[in-house]
Amino acid sequence: MVDPTTVFGVLAPLYRAKNYWPRPINPGTKACRIKKWETPDPERKLGELDNWLEAYSRWGIGLLLGSPFPDGTRLAAVDIDRDDYIRAAQALLRNPPSGRIGAKGIAYFVRLRGDGKYRPFKTKGEHGVKVGEFLADKRLLVLPPTVHPDTEEPYRWVGRPLLEVDYRELPIIEA
C-alpha cells in the first residue's frame, strides 16, 4: 500500500515503465496544474517528466489517456457516474479486469481502436440523464490511492490495479 502523501513520487515511475503517461494531481482536487498537461509524453521536453518527480512527489496521480499499446490501440476509460449503471457497464464490457471507484460510479480501463473523441452517455428521452462518459485522448483520469476531494478517502481499485493488468486483457472499444 502506498502512503497517500507520496503517491506521485512512488507510482509515476512504475506507470512510466509500462508506457503510461502519469500526471501529478494537485492535492484536494481532481486536476493537474502542470502547464500543457495534456501534451503526450513523447512530445514533452527531455527531463521535464523527471522534474515533476522532484517537485510533485507528494501529490496524487492521474493518467493522461491515449498512451499507445503495441497492437495500435490506446488507453481509454469508460467512466460511469451513476451507481445504478455500474452493473450494466460491467456486463457490456464483459467484466473488465481493472477499474477504479471514487465518490460514486466507476471508471473501467479499456483499449481504444479509432477516434479518441470525448463522448457523454445519456439515457434516452426528452430529459436524458447523463450516465457517464467515454474518456480518451487528452483526458485525465485520477488513480488510486489519490485522495478524492469530496470524500477525503482514497480512490480504490476494482478488480486488479492497472499496473498488474496486461494491456491485452482490457476490453476493446471501436470508435
Secondary structure as the mmCIF struct_conf table of DSSP 4:
data_model
#
loop_
_struct_conf.conf_type_id
_struct_conf.id
_struct_conf.beg_label_comp_id
_struct_conf.beg_label_asym_id
_struct_conf.beg_label_seq_id
_struct_conf.end_label_comp_id
_struct_conf.end_label_asym_id
_struct_conf.end_label_seq_id
TURN_TY1_P TURN_TY1_P1 PRO A 4 THR A 5
BEND BEND1 THR A 6 THR A 6
HELX_RH_AL_P HELX_RH_AL_P1 VAL A 7 ALA A 17
TURN_TY1_P TURN_TY1_P2 LYS A 18 ASN A 19
STRN STRN1 TRP A 21 ILE A 25
TURN_TY1_P TURN_TY1_P3 PRO A 27 GLY A 28
BEND BEND2 THR A 29 LYS A 30
BEND BEND3 ILE A 34 ILE A 34
TURN_TY1_P TURN_TY1_P4 LYS A 35 GLU A 38
BEND BEND4 THR A 39 THR A 39
HELX_RH_3T_P HELX_RH_3T_P1 ASP A 41 GLU A 43
BEND BEND5 ARG A 44 ARG A 44
HELX_LH_PP_P HELX_LH_PP_P1 LYS A 45 LYS A 45
TURN_TY1_P TURN_TY1_P5 LEU A 46 GLY A 47
HELX_RH_AL_P HELX_RH_AL_P2 GLU A 48 ALA A 55
BEND BEND6 TYR A 56 TYR A 56
TURN_TY1_P TURN_TY1_P6 SER A 57 ARG A 58
BEND BEND7 TRP A 59 TRP A 59
STRN STRN2 GLY A 60 LEU A 64
TURN_TY1_P TURN_TY1_P7 LEU A 65 GLY A 66
STRN STRN3 PRO A 68 PRO A 68
TURN_TY1_P TURN_TY1_P8 PRO A 70 ASP A 71
BEND BEND8 GLY A 72 GLY A 72
STRN STRN4 ARG A 74 ILE A 80
HELX_RH_3T_P HELX_RH_3T_P2 ASP A 83 TYR A 85
HELX_RH_AL_P HELX_RH_AL_P3 ILE A 86 LEU A 92
TURN_TY1_P TURN_TY1_P9 LEU A 93 ARG A 94
BEND BEND9 ASN A 95 ASN A 95
BEND BEND10 PRO A 97 PRO A 97
STRN STRN5 SER A 98 ILE A 101
BEND BEND11 GLY A 102 GLY A 105
STRN STRN6 ILE A 106 ARG A 113
BEND BEND12 GLY A 114 GLY A 114
STRN STRN7 ARG A 119 LYS A 122
BEND BEND13 LYS A 124 GLY A 125
TURN_TY1_P TURN_TY1_P10 GLU A 126 HIS A 127
HELX_LH_PP_P HELX_LH_PP_P2 GLY A 128 VAL A 129
STRN STRN8 LYS A 130 LEU A 135
TURN_TY1_P TURN_TY1_P11 ASP A 137 LYS A 138
STRN STRN9 LEU A 140 VAL A 142
TURN_TY1_P TURN_TY1_P12 PRO A 144 PRO A 145
BEND BEND14 THR A 146 THR A 146
STRN STRN10 VAL A 147 VAL A 147
HELX_LH_PP_P HELX_LH_PP_P3 HIS A 148 HIS A 148
TURN_TY1_P TURN_TY1_P13 PRO A 149 THR A 151
BEND BEND15 GLU A 153 GLU A 153
STRN STRN11 PRO A 154 PRO A 154
STRN STRN12 ARG A 156 GLY A 159
BEND BEND16 ARG A 160 ARG A 160
HELX_RH_3T_P HELX_RH_3T_P3 LEU A 162 GLU A 164
BEND BEND17 VAL A 165 VAL A 165
HELX_RH_3T_P HELX_RH_3T_P4 TYR A 167 GLU A 169
BEND BEND18 LEU A 170 LEU A 170
HELX_LH_PP_P HELX_LH_PP_P4 PRO A 171 PRO A 171
STRN STRN13 ILE A 172 GLU A 174
#
